[in-house]
Amino acid sequence: MGIYESAPAIFLLLIVVRWFQGSPADKSIIAAGVNGGLLVAPLVIFIERKLRMSAPRAIAALFLIAGLGMLGAALTTNKVWFIVLSTISIVSQTSVAPLVTSVYSSNIPATVRGRYYAQYSGIRIATSIAFATAAGWALSGRIEHYTWLLIIYALALFGAAILVMRLPVPSAQPVVRPLLECFTYLKTDAILRDTTVAWFLMGFGNLMMVPLRIEYLASEQYGLRLSEIEIALLISTVPNIARLFGTTVWGRAFDLMNFFSLRIVLNIAFAVGTLAFFASGSWSVLLLSAVVLGFVTAGGDVAWSLWVTKFAPPERVPDYMAVHVFFTGVRGVIAPTIGFFALQYVSLQSLSWVCSAFMLLSAVVLVRARGS
């Protein structure tokens, strides 16, 4: 999955822009694919249970579909089919999140779950950095050879499907439930409800500012005048290196700390890092902020992927995660749009204060949840 990670994040969009000369609508479809996969997560859980599939086999099936979509995109020369097949691949791969968390819950003891996840995440991030760098070098000035890159993505997905099929399969058959039943737990479980609200506030503030970091660094109106390599360092390379080193720290913290305390620390750190990033044009401040944001993103990854395993009954882990993932998709769709719209009326620095306030308000909600 480290190999495939650069597909939706970088190269599929790059191919649409530079090879197919895609329109804004074309680019937005590819960019929305990840959040589309998150939005259909409840449907994926429903179908998995309806077909009486185990979580590993459902994951393998989705990876297979994603691989076939990627292979089809590699072989077509038609722009519309490229976008359709690429989007099918992205949505299929992203929608496995609740199933993957279920696999963690059923196969990894709770006392070491964070540490094991950190090891997996570290391998994935390191692979992603190395492969994206190699692929970027290979396609530099040679975008017409993108077919081979997409074939590698497809092979990675097929390989992942084979490996997932080897995971232990729970003996109990999944119980078929109504499609939207998972959302009823928001009414009956106060921890799920409060934590979902907190995640939404935090994610809304963070996802609003993520694309605006590029706007801040690249737009001439802010006067930074940074080169492409400097922007890449601040947006991708430096944060990902910090994220790589942070996975072990936060994985261990997840096992040892109270979840609410952990998330409160992360939210405050995100707010401070966001304010610092937009507060000064100093290279040293930007670099330090990028390190902080990358480091705490590692903690956000661990907490986002595993938190439901601390509170949900084992049989409800996929349901709780489906709710969590769905609302992640919702804010992933609306937050960046609102951010760019708001930027027409307020300054970037003012908007960073508003978004940091959302993050701190999320921490307040978690304080209340911790005491309940």
ZAMARGU-4260 file (C-alpha; in steps of 0.2 Angstrom, whole numbers, plus 5000, padded with zeros to 4 digits):
<rodrens>
0) 5000/5000/5000 | 5015/5011/5002 | 5018/5010/4983 | 5000/5014/4979 | 4999/5028/4991
5) 5006/5040/4978 | 4993/5036/4965 | 4978/5046/4972 | 4990/5059/4981 | 5001/5064/4966
10) 5002/5054/4950 | 4984/5051/4944 | 4980/5069/4945 | 4997/5074/4937 | 4993/5062/4922
15) 4976/5070/4920 | 4983/5088/4920 | 4999/5085/4910 | 4994/5071/4898 | 4976/5072/4896
20) 4975/5091/4898 | 4960/5088/4910 | 4947/5101/4914 | 4944/5107/4932 | 4930/5095/4933
25) 4941/5081/4927 | 4954/5085/4941 | 4940/5087/4954 | 4934/5070/4951 | 4951/5062/4954
30) 4954/5073/4969 | 4937/5068/4977 | 4940/5049/4974 | 4948/5046/4992 | 4933/5055/5001
35) 4921/5045/4989 | 4929/5029/4996 | 4926/5035/5014 | 4908/5040/5010 | 4903/5023/5004
40) 4911/5013/5019 | 4894/5010/5027 | 4888/5002/5011 | 4904/4991/5010 | 4901/4984/5027
45) 4883/4981/5023 | 4888/4971/5007 | 4902/4962/5016 | 4889/4955/5028 | 4876/4952/5015
50) 4888/4941/5005 | 4894/4932/5021 | 4912/4937/5018 | 4925/4938/5031 | 4934/4955/5033
55) 4951/4948/5025 | 4942/4941/5010 | 4931/4957/5008 | 4947/4968/5008 | 4956/4956/4996
60) 4941/4958/4984 | 4941/4977/4985 | 4960/4977/4982 | 4957/4966/4967 | 4944/4978/4960
65) 4955/4992/4963 | 4969/4983/4954 | 4958/4979/4939 | 4953/4998/4938 | 4971/5003/4939
70) 4976/4991/4925 | 4961/4997/4914 | 4967/5015/4917 | 4984/5010/4911 | 4978/5002/4895
75) 4965/5015/4889 | 4969/5030/4879 | 4953/5038/4882 | 4952/5052/4895 | 4935/5048/4901
80) 4938/5030/4903 | 4955/5034/4912 | 4946/5045/4925 | 4932/5033/4927 | 4943/5018/4930
85) 4956/5028/4941 | 4941/5033/4952 | 4935/5016/4953 | 4952/5010/4959 | 4954/5025/4972
90) 4936/5022/4979 | 4938/5003/4980 | 4955/5004/4989 | 4950/5018/5001 | 4933/5010/5006
95) 4942/4996/5015 | 4946/5007/5031 | 4933/4999/5042 | 4937/4982/5037 | 4956/4984/5040
100) 4952/4991/5058 | 4941/4976/5061 | 4956/4965/5056 | 4967/4974/5068 | 4954/4972/5082
105) 4952/4953/5080 | 4971/4949/5077 | 4981/4961/5087 | 4981/4961/5106 | 4975/4978/5113
110) 4990/4981/5123 | 5002/4981/5108 | 4990/4987/5094 | 4997/5004/5093 | 5015/4998/5092
115) 5011/4985/5079 | 5001/4998/5069 | 5016/5010/5070 | 5027/4997/5063 | 5015/4994/5048
120) 5013/5013/5046 | 5032/5016/5046 | 5035/5003/5032 | 5021/5011/5022 | 5027/5029/5024
125) 5045/5025/5020 | 5040/5015/5005 | 5028/5029/4999 | 5042/5042/5001 | 5055/5031/4991
130) 5043/5025/4978 | 5035/5043/4975 | 5053/5050/4973 | 5058/5036/4961 | 5042/5038/4951
135) 5044/5057/4950 | 5062/5055/4943 | 5057/5042/4931 | 5042/5052/4924 | 5051/5069/4924
140) 5050/5075/4906 | 5043/5058/4901 | 5025/5058/4906 | 5020/5048/4891 | 5027/5033/4899
145) 5014/5033/4914 | 5007/5017/4908 | 5021/5007/4916 | 5018/5016/4933 | 5000/5012/4933
150) 5004/4994/4929 | 5016/4994/4945 | 5001/5001/4955 | 4990/4987/4949 | 5003/4974/4953
155) 5005/4981/4970 | 4986/4980/4973 | 4985/4962/4967 | 5000/4957/4978 | 4991/4965/4993
160) 4975/4956/4989 | 4985/4939/4989 | 4993/4943/5006 | 4977/4949/5014 | 4969/4932/5009
165) 4982/4924/5020 | 4976/4933/5036 | 4966/4923/5049 | 4948/4922/5046 | 4936/4924/5061
170) 4926/4908/5064 | 4910/4918/5068 | 4899/4923/5053 | 4895/4941/5051 | 4878/4946/5057
175) 4868/4955/5043 | 4861/4972/5049 | 4851/4985/5040 | 4862/4997/5030 | 4860/5012/5041
180) 4860/5004/5057 | 4877/5009/5061 | 4872/5027/5063 | 4859/5023/5076 | 4874/5020/5088
185) 4877/5039/5088 | 4861/5040/5098 | 4864/5026/5110 | 4883/5028/5113 | 4888/5044/5121
190) 4907/5041/5118 | 4904/5037/5100 | 4893/5053/5098 | 4905/5065/5107 | 4921/5058/5099
195) 4913/5059/5082 | 4908/5077/5085 | 4926/5081/5091 | 4934/5072/5076 | 4922/5082/5065
200) 4928/5099/5072 | 4946/5094/5072 | 4946/5087/5054 | 4935/5102/5048 | 4948/5114/5054
205) 4963/5104/5048 | 4957/5099/5031 | 4951/5117/5028 | 4969/5123/5030 | 4979/5108/5021
210) 4976/5114/5003 | 4979/5132/5009 | 4997/5128/5014 | 5001/5126/4995 | 4991/5142/4992
215) 5001/5152/5005 | 5018/5145/4999 | 5015/5146/4980 | 5004/5162/4977 | 5013/5178/4973
220) 5001/5188/4983 | 5009/5182/4999 | 5026/5187/4994 | 5036/5171/4999 | 5042/5168/4981
225) 5047/5150/4985 | 5054/5138/4972 | 5045/5122/4968 | 5058/5112/4977 | 5056/5122/4993
230) 5037/5120/4992 | 5039/5101/4990 | 5051/5101/5005 | 5038/5110/5016 | 5023/5101/5010
235) 5029/5084/5007 | 5046/5078/5011 | 5049/5086/5028 | 5032/5082/5035 | 5033/5064/5029
240) 5050/5062/5037 | 5044/5069/5053 | 5028/5058/5051 | 5039/5043/5049 | 5049/5045/5065
245) 5033/5050/5074 | 5024/5034/5071 | 5034/5024/5084 | 5032/5037/5097 | 5013/5039/5094
250) 5010/5020/5092 | 5018/5017/5109 | 5008/5032/5116 | 4992/5025/5110 | 4995/5009/5119
255) 4999/5017/5136 | 4989/5033/5137 | 4971/5037/5139 | 4964/5040/5122 | 4956/5056/5126
260) 4972/5063/5133 | 4981/5058/5118 | 4969/5066/5106 | 4968/5082/5116 | 4988/5084/5115
265) 4987/5080/5097 | 4973/5093/5094 | 4983/5107/5103 | 4999/5103/5094 | 4989/5104/5077
270) 4982/5121/5082 | 4999/5128/5087 | 5008/5121/5071 | 4994/5128/5060 | 4995/5145/5068
275) 5014/5145/5067 | 5014/5140/5049 | 5004/5155/5043 | 5010/5167/5055 | 5027/5171/5048
280) 5036/5170/5031 | 5052/5165/5039 | 5060/5150/5032 | 5065/5143/5049 | 5048/5145/5056
285) 5040/5137/5041 | 5052/5122/5042 | 5049/5120/5061 | 5030/5121/5058 | 5031/5108/5044
290) 5041/5096/5056 | 5028/5099/5070 | 5013/5096/5058 | 5021/5080/5051 | 5025/5073/5068
295) 5008/5076/5075 | 5000/5069/5059 | 5008/5052/5063 | 4999/5053/5080 | 4983/5057/5070
300) 4985/5042/5059 | 4987/5030/5073 | 4972/5038/5083 | 4961/5039/5067 | 4964/5021/5063
305) 4963/5012/5080 | 4952/5023/5092 | 4936/5013/5090 | 4945/4997/5095 | 4946/5005/5113
310) 4928/5008/5115 | 4917/4997/5103 | 4912/4980/5107 | 4922/4968/5095 | 4907/4964/5084
315) 4903/4982/5082 | 4921/4988/5077 | 4917/4989/5058 | 4900/4998/5062 | 4909/5011/5073
320) 4923/5013/5060 | 4910/5015/5046 | 4902/5030/5055 | 4919/5037/5059 | 4925/5035/5041
325) 4909/5042/5033 | 4910/5058/5042 | 4928/5059/5038 | 4923/5059/5020 | 4910/5072/5023
330) 4922/5084/5030 | 4935/5080/5017 | 4923/5085/5003 | 4916/5101/5011 | 4931/5108/5021
335) 4943/5113/5007 | 4928/5120/4997 | 4923/5131/5012 | 4941/5136/5015 | 4944/5143/4997
340) 4927/5151/4998 | 4931/5160/5014 | 4948/5166/5008 | 4939/5178/4997 | 4932/5187/5012
345) 4945/5185/5026 | 4964/5185/5026 | 4973/5168/5027 | 4980/5172/5044 | 4963/5176/5051
350) 4956/5160/5043 | 4971/5150/5052 | 4965/5157/5069 | 4947/5151/5065 | 4952/5134/5060
355) 4964/5133/5075 | 4949/5138/5086 | 4939/5123/5079 | 4954/5112/5084 | 4954/5118/5102
360) 4935/5117/5103 | 4937/5099/5098 | 4949/5097/5113 | 4936/5104/5124 | 4923/5092/5118
365) 4935/5078/5122 | 4938/5084/5139 | 4920/5083/5142 | 4920/5065/5135 | 4935/5060/5146
370) 4925/5065/5161 | 4909/5056/5157
</rodrens>
